[in-house]
Amino acid sequence: MYEKFLKLKKEKAWLFYLLIIPFLIVAILEFYNKYLVNSGKEIVKKAEEQNGSLEKNQMKAEAGADYHEEKSNKIEEDINKKKVDKNWHLK
């Protein structure tokens, strides 16, 4: 492509100078597209790293929730086992 562009400069200088602006615009758009793709890849990479740390925290939270659920079930069973009579306050 570049060789054709230089050949055009030698053969038709007026067309060469006329096409410089669109050629520069296309080059700028291509560089911008590469920038967007690379920044997107970087964002995905950071999100995957953060996902790993969040999964660890979630596992810890779930383990804590299971422990407290078992504890609350045990307390509820103890409450249900106790019988209340008239003189419960005297015991």
Order of alpha helices (4+ residues) and beta strands (2+ residues): alpha-alpha
